[in-house]
Amino acid sequence: MRYLVWWENIAFPNMGLPEYVDAESPEEAKAKAEVEAERELKVVYYIDDVKEVKKYE
């Protein structure tokens, strides 16, 4: 399945970043996104939401 992981900016609300992650569950998608993210990104962004999206092939 494919999930849309939404990174929200700590200082500026509504200036988030989308990231698509392939995973088996929303929890796994969140964990993968956090592991793969650069440390600098995690200083100013946090994961606000994870939603399943349709995977186009």
Order of alpha helices (4+ residues) and beta strands (2+ residues): beta-beta-alpha-alpha-beta
